[in-house]
């Protein structure tokens, strides 16, 4: 079985985010980028399937994502068999799906795993868009993938903590909500070894038009108030909190 993990680099949410001068996007020049946390979950699930079945795992990202090479080498350090950096894609979901589909048309896979969403694109449409372009089966909001008699067995999660189990043949595209295990840690020494050993291929795909809706303007969150910080001993801080709660009528004297 060949598994491709579609990965994305996203702005580090601990960084201060600024808008572009025309306020139609995020100014990416000075931002630090990290691997999308849901894609990290997808990578871990792919590695768990590899551990159980001996499948081949290939991590794939777009060259347009800043710092994507770091994420791809980290995937190799964690156990992926190789990594591919695609050039010629785009930033929005439509263009990303087209780029991954073009790659998979040339280098097919049995299973594609990707994060169910990303913090800068919460519509969760990459997996279904990619599946539609490929004509493959698709399941999203998945919390576990195993292989049984050559078929995929996936557990799909619903609101309220409910879930059900589906069995489907390959090929398929899966949007991962959470892996069965916490994503494994890759020491920096192992990542450097992966960089020195290579294993990252660069592939150019045809640029695709983006049929998505254009962003007319983005807005900064409105500031409605500020947090009040208390200092002093534990007893002093506890007393101030109790007094504040009494002032607001939350706690009665």
C-alpha positions in Angstrom: 0.0 0.0 0.0 1.2 3.5 -0.9 0.1 6.3 1.4 0.5 10.0 0.5 0.2 12.6 3.3 -0.8 16.0 1.9 0.8 18.6 4.2 0.5 22.3 4.7 2.6 25.0 6.5 0.5 27.6 8.3 1.4 30.7 10.3 2.5 30.0 13.9 -0.5 31.3 16.0 1.8 32.5 18.7 3.2 35.1 16.3 1.6 38.6 15.9 -0.3 38.5 12.6 -0.4 41.5 10.3 -2.6 42.1 7.2 -1.3 43.1 3.8 -1.6 46.8 2.9 -4.7 46.2 0.8 -6.2 44.1 3.7 -7.0 41.1 1.5 -4.7 38.7 3.1 -2.1 38.0 5.8 1.4 39.6 5.4 3.5 36.4 5.2 6.9 38.1 4.9 7.9 38.2 8.6 5.8 35.3 9.9 7.1 32.0 11.2 5.4 29.0 9.6 4.8 25.6 11.2 3.2 22.3 10.1 -0.6 22.4 10.3 -1.5 20.5 13.5 -4.2 18.4 11.7 -1.7 17.4 9.0 0.6 16.3 11.8 -2.2 14.0 13.0 -2.6 12.7 9.5 1.1 11.9 9.3 1.0 10.0 12.6 -2.0 8.0 11.4 -0.2 7.1 8.2 2.9 6.0 10.2 0.7 3.8 12.4 -0.8 2.1 9.3 2.8 1.7 8.1 3.8 0.1 11.4 0.9 -2.4 11.1 1.1 -3.2 7.4 4.5 -2.2 6.1 2.9 0.4 3.8 5.0 3.1 2.1 4.4 6.6 3.4 5.3 9.7 1.3 4.9 13.2 2.6 3.9 15.9 0.0 3.8 19.7 0.4 3.7 22.7 -1.8 6.8 24.9 -2.5 4.6 28.0 -2.1 4.3 27.3 1.7 7.1 28.9 3.6 9.3 26.5 5.6 7.6 23.5 4.1 11.0 21.8 3.7 11.4 21.7 7.4 8.1 19.9 7.8 8.9 17.5 5.0 12.3 16.6 6.5 10.6 16.2 9.9 8.2 13.7 8.3 11.2 11.7 7.1 12.8 11.8 10.5 9.6 10.5 12.0 9.5 7.5 9.7 8.1 8.6 6.3 9.9 6.8 3.4 10.3 9.9 1.3 9.0 13.5 0.7 8.0 15.5 -2.3 7.9 19.3 -2.7 5.5 20.4 -5.4 6.1 23.6 -7.4 3.4 25.2 -9.5 0.5 25.1 -7.0 -1.3 27.9 -5.3 -2.3 29.1 -1.8 -6.1 28.6 -1.8 -7.9 25.3 -1.3 -8.9 24.9 -5.0 -5.4 25.4 -6.3 -3.9 23.1 -3.6 -6.3 20.3 -4.5 -5.5 20.8 -8.2 -1.7 20.6 -7.5 -2.0 17.4 -5.3 -4.3 15.8 -7.9 -1.8 16.6 -10.7 0.9 14.9 -8.7 -1.2 11.9 -7.9 -2.2 11.5 -11.5 1.5 10.9 -12.2 2.4 9.0 -9.0 -0.8 7.2 -7.9 -1.4 6.2 -4.3 -3.8 3.8 -2.6 -4.6 6.2 0.2 -4.3 10.0 0.7 -4.4 11.3 4.3 -4.6 15.0 5.1 -5.7 17.1 8.0 -9.5 17.8 8.1 -8.8 21.5 8.2 -6.2 24.2 8.9 -6.3 27.3 11.2 -6.1 29.6 8.2 -8.7 27.7 6.2 -11.4 26.3 8.4 -13.8 25.2 5.7 -12.3 21.7 5.6 -12.7 21.3 1.9 -9.2 20.1 0.7 -10.0 16.4 1.2 -13.4 16.4 -0.6 -12.1 18.7 -3.4 -9.1 16.4 -3.9 -11.3 13.3 -3.9 -13.7 14.9 -6.4 -10.8 15.8 -8.8 -9.5 12.2 -8.5 -12.9 10.5 -8.6 -12.0 8.7 -5.4 -14.0 7.8 -2.3 -13.8 10.3 0.6 -14.4 10.4 4.3 -13.7 13.4 6.6 -13.6 14.0 10.4 -11.9 10.6 10.9 -10.3 9.6 14.2 -8.7 6.3 13.1 -7.7 4.3 10.0 -6.8 0.6 9.9 -6.6 -2.0 7.1 -8.6 -5.2 7.1 -8.6 -7.7 4.3 -7.2 -5.0 1.9 -9.9 -2.5 2.7 -9.8 0.6 4.8 -11.7 0.7 8.1 -12.2 4.3 9.3 -13.9 5.6 12.4 -15.8 8.9 11.6 -16.6 11.2 14.5 -19.9 13.2 14.9 -20.9 15.9 17.3 -21.7 14.8 20.9 -18.9 12.3 20.9 -20.7 9.8 18.7 -18.8 7.9 16.0 -19.4 5.0 13.5 -17.2 2.7 11.6 -17.0 2.5 7.8 -15.3 0.0 5.5 -14.3 1.1 2.1 -12.0 -0.1 -0.7 -9.0 1.9 -2.0 -8.2 4.4 -3.4 -9.6 6.9 -1.0 -9.0 10.4 0.5 -9.3 10.7 4.2 -9.6 14.0 6.2 -8.1 13.3 9.6 -9.5 14.9 12.7 -7.2 13.1 15.2 -4.8 10.2 15.1 -5.2 7.2 17.4 -1.9 8.1 19.0 -0.2 11.4 19.9 2.1 12.5 17.0 5.6 11.1 17.6 8.5 13.4 18.4 11.5 13.8 16.1 14.7 15.0 17.7 16.5 17.8 15.9 19.5 15.5 15.4 17.4 13.1 13.4 15.9 15.9 11.4 19.4 17.1 10.5 20.4 13.6 9.5 17.4 13.5 7.2 18.5 16.8 5.6 22.0 15.5 5.1 20.8 12.2 3.7 18.4 13.8 1.2 15.2 12.0 0.4 13.3 15.2 -0.6 12.3 15.3 -4.3 11.1 18.4 -6.1 8.3 17.9 -8.7 6.8 20.6 -10.9 3.0 20.4 -11.6 1.0 22.4 -14.0 -0.3 25.7 -12.5 -4.1 25.5 -12.0 -6.7 28.3 -12.2 -8.3 29.0 -8.9 -12.1 29.1 -9.2 -12.5 30.1 -5.5 -14.1 33.3 -4.4 -11.8 36.3 -4.1 -11.2 37.9 -0.7 -12.4 41.5 -0.8 -11.2 42.5 2.7 -10.1 41.0 6.0 -10.7 42.7 9.3 -8.7 42.7 12.5 -10.6 41.4 15.6 -12.2 44.3 17.6 -10.8 44.9 21.0 -13.6 45.0 23.5 -11.6 44.9 26.7 -8.3 44.0 28.4 -7.4 41.4 30.9 -6.5 42.6 34.4 -3.4 41.0 35.9 -3.2 40.4 39.6 0.1 40.3 41.5 1.1 39.4 45.1 0.9 36.4 47.3 -1.6 33.6 46.8 -3.8 34.9 49.5 -3.7 38.4 48.1 -4.6 37.3 44.6 -7.4 35.0 45.9 -8.9 37.9 47.8 -8.8 40.2 44.8 -10.5 37.6 42.7 -13.2 37.1 45.3 -13.8 40.8 45.6 -14.0 41.1 41.8 -16.6 38.3 41.6 -18.6 40.0 44.4 -18.6 43.4 42.5 -20.0 41.7 39.4 -22.6 39.8 41.4 -21.2 36.4 40.5 -20.5 35.6 44.2 -22.8 36.9 46.9 -21.3 38.0 50.3 
